[in-house]
């Protein structure tokens, strides 16, 4: 118990006013406050931009959706590049990966014989190359 009290006193002293840790905390809090102020200013700028878009007769929601799609595409490209590097490195190091290339279906076709009862098949494995936030391409066709 006495050791714990001494540790607590040490901690209080090491982050007190004017210490290195105290100065870092002040710097972090100042920086965080500036960034939050910048975010508020950017939100206000975005609100003004959307009002300008609307005044010019454009559909704000459609334009917002377009920007979202473009941003997601960039994220998907980065993720694809990462997966390509992963596959390359795994191959180069001889590390086996448990994955299925896109387009290959591992599920066995269900028996169509009338004498056998209908067996429900498990859904096909999710295409791991598609980011989880993207819609299933087969569903949109």
N, C-alpha and C positions, 0 to 999 in steps of 0.2 A: 504494500500500500504506500509506504513512504517513497519507494522508487517511482511509483506512478505520480505522486505529487511533485517530485523533483522534475520528472519529465514534463509535466504540465507547466511548471514554472519556466522551464527552459523554452518550451514552445511559445509561451506568452512573451518572453523576452526577445526571442528570435524574430517575431513578427510585430514588434512594437513600433511606435511612431519614430520615424527617422532611421530605421534600420533598412538594410538592403531589401528585405522582403516587403517591408512597409512601403518603400519607394516603388517597388515593382507593382504592388497592389494599386497604388495611386495612379501609376502610369497605365495599367490595364483598365482601370475604371474610367480614366479620362478618355482613353482610346475607344472603349466600348460606347461611351456617351457620344463621342463624335460620330462613330459609325451609325448609331441609332438615329442621330440627327440627320445624317446623310440619307439614311433609308427613308425617313419621313419626308425629306425634300424630294427624293426620287419618286415616292408614291404620289406626291402632289404634282410633280411634273408629268407622270403617267396619266393622272386624272385629267390634267389640262390637255394632253395630247389626244386622249380619247374624246374629249369634248370637241376638239378641233376636227378630228376625223368625222364625228357625227355631223358637225356643221357643214362639212364638205359633201355630205350626202352618202358617205360610205357606211357599210354595216360594220359596226365596232366588234360585235361578237364574231363575225366571220373572219375579220382581220386578226383578232386575238387567237382564234383557232388556228389560222394559218401560221402565225408566229409560233404557237405551241408545237405544231407539227414539225416545223423547220428545226426548232430546238431539240425535239425528240429525235429527229433524224441524225442530227450531229452527235447526240449521245449514243445512238445506236451504232454509228460508224466507229466511235471510240471503243465501244464494247466489242464490236466485231474485230477490230484490230487487236484488242487484248486477247480475245479467244484464239485468233490466228497465231499470235505469239505463244500462247499457252500450248497449242497443238505442236508448234514447231519445237519448242523447248522440250516437251514431253517426248517427242520422237527422237530428238537429238540425245537425250539422256537415257532413252530406253524405258521410260516410265509409261506403263500402260494406263490408259484412261478409259473409264467406263462411260462411253458416249456413243451415240448413233449419228452418223452423218445425216444431214437433211435429205429427205426424200426416201430414205430406207425405212420401211415399216417392219418392225420385228414381230408384230402380232400375227398369229396364225389365222388364216381365214376360217370362218365358222362353217361347220358342215351343213350342206344344203340338202342332205338326204331326208326324205319325208318320214322315214321310220324312226329317226333319232329325234329326241325332243330338242326344242330350241335352247341353245346355250347362250347366255348373255356373255358378250366379249368385253373385256376390260377396255377402257378407252386407250387409244394410241398414246404413246408417250409424248409429252410436250416437246416441241422443237426447241432445244436448248439454245439455238442460235438467235431465236426471237427474244427480245427483251420482254420481261414479264408484264410491262405496262402496255405493250402493243397488242392489238386485237389479233385473233386467230385469222390468218389469211384465208383459210378454207371457209370460214364463216361469212366472209364478205363477198364470196363468189356466187 
